[in-house]
Amino acid sequence: MRTGAIERSTKETQIKISVTLDEKGKADIDTGIGFFDHMLTALSVHSGISMTIKVKGDLHVDCHHTIEDTGIALGQALYQALGAKSGIVRYGTAYIPMDESLAMASLDLSNRPFLVFNCPFTNQSCGGYDLCMTEEFFRAFAFNSGMTLHINLLYGSNDHHKAEAVYKAVAHALKTAITMNSDGSTLSTKGVL
């Protein structure tokens, strides 16, 4: 069973996260930000990665530290669960529609972290979630998991739908990438990732 667990405590946030890659995407999530909980639940369920995420953050300031630090810790937990990343498919790409919105995510679990993020939002927020934090979350998640991640929102008009399409596209790309390949080999000309 591939698992990872991270506890991260700072003056701004206290975070406990555990992930299990080989379950059915059971989500137990409480960050104090309802819309973020909704997005992380979608990430868990659609990736097939079970996630327990408990966060207490300085929400009296704003949502920035809570969301970014959750991305850091979740990325670290995924990195831990993947170990040497041997025997995985490694790459994943998904297009996900959400009503009028369409998002694409393509990723490589390469140990070469990078983020390309092309997702314009119209409004400032959905509930207590600042939409500009979507990029910050995925940057922290990608860099701490060793993932190259490209996210493109092709079109859409409703910001809730746009954000949800983005999270679900990343989830489905990740579900493919963490799948064990047929022979257990490392998919790299170097022999290691």
N, C-alpha and C positions, 0 to 999 in steps of 0.2 A: 504494500500500500504506500503510495507516494504522498507524503504529508509535509507540511511546514507550519511552524508556529512562531509568532513574533510578539514580543511585548515591547512597547516603545513609550517612554515617559519623558516628557519635557515640561517646561513651565507653561506651555501652551496647550498640550494635549496628553492624554493618557489613552493608550491604544492596546488592545489585545486582539490578535487575529490568528485564526487557524484555518488552514485549507487542506482539503483532501481531494486529490485529482481523480481518483478512481471510484467515485460514488455517483450519485445522480443529481448533483446540483442542489443540495439542501441548503437553504439560506436562513441564517439567524443573525440579523443585522440591526444595529441600533447606533446611529451616529449623532442623533439629535437633530438631523436635517431630513425631514420627511421625503423630499424629492430625491435626495442623494441615496437614502435607504431604498427607494423604489428603483433607482438605476443600478445600485449594487446587487439588489435581488435579481434584476434582469441579467446582470453579468454572471452571477452564480448559476442561475437556472439554465440559461442558454449555453453556457460553456460546459455544463456538467461538472463544474468544480464546486464541491460543497465548501461553504464559507461561513465561519462564525466571526463576526466583526463587531466589536464593542468599543465605542469611542466616547470620551468625555473631552470636549474641547472648549476653548474660550469663545463661545458663540455670542457672548455679550460684546465682543469686538466685531467680529463678522465670521463668515464661514470659511475664510481662506485657510487658516491653519488646520482646521479639522479635515478639510477635503484633501489638501496637499499631503498632510502627514499620513492620512489613510492610504493614499497612493504609494507613498514611500514604504509603509509597513506591508501593504498587500503585495507590492513588487518583491520585497525581501522574502515574504512567505512563499511566493511562487518560485522564486529562485532556489530557495531551500528545498522545496518539494521536488523540483526537477533534478536536483543533484548535478551530475556531470552532463546531463541532457543526452546521454547515449540512448540509442534505441527509439528516439521519437521521430515523428514525421518532420518536425522542425518548422515547416512553413504552413501558413494558412491564409486564405483570402475569402472574404464573404461580402456579398451585397445583401443588404436588408432593407425592405420597404417598411415604412410605418405610415399607413394611410397615404398622404400626399408627399411624404418625404422619402428619400432614398439615400442611404449611406453605404460606403464601402470602406472596409478595413483590410489591410494586408500586413502580415507580420512574419518575422523571422526570429526564432529563439536562438540567436547567434552568439550571445555574449558580446555583441557590438551594439550598445544601446544608442537609439536615435529616434526622434519623433518628427514626423511631418504631419501637420494638422491644418487642414483647409476646411473649416466649418464655420460659416458666418451665422450668427444669431441676430435676431431683430431686437429682442427685448433684453433687459438687464438680468431678469431672474425668472425662475419658476419656483414659487413659494419662497423658502428661505435659502434656495440654492442659486448662487450667482453663476450665470451661464458661462462667463469668462473662465470660471474655475474648471470647466470641462477639459480645456487644454492643459491646465496645471496638473489636474489629476492624472491624465494619461502620460504626461511627461514624467512625473514622479514614478508612476507604475512601470513605464517602459525602462527608465534608466536604472531602477532598482531591481528589475527582473532580468536585465541583460537582453532586452528585446528591441529589435528594430521594428518600429510601428508607423505605418502610414494610414491616416484616416482622412477620408474625403467625403464631405456632404455634397452630393451631386445636385440636389434641389430639395425644396420644401418651404412651407410657409408658417407652420405652427411650431414654435420653439420646443414645446414638450415632445412632439413627434420627432423633431430633428434630433434632440438629445437622446431620446430612447432608441432611435434607429442607430445612432453612433455606438451606444453601449452594447446593443445587441449584435451589431456587425463585428465589433471587437470580440465579443463572446464567442460567436460562431467561428471566427478565424482562429481563436485560441483553442477551441475544442478540437479542430483539425490538427493544429500544430503539436498539441501535447499527446496525441494518439500514438501508441506504440507501433512502430513499423513491423513489417512481417519477419525480419530476420534479426532484429535487435542490434543492428549495426549503427554506427554514428554517421549521419549523413553529412559528410564533409570530406573534401579532398585532403585535408590536413590529418584526418583521422580523429580529431578532437574538436570540440567547440569551445 
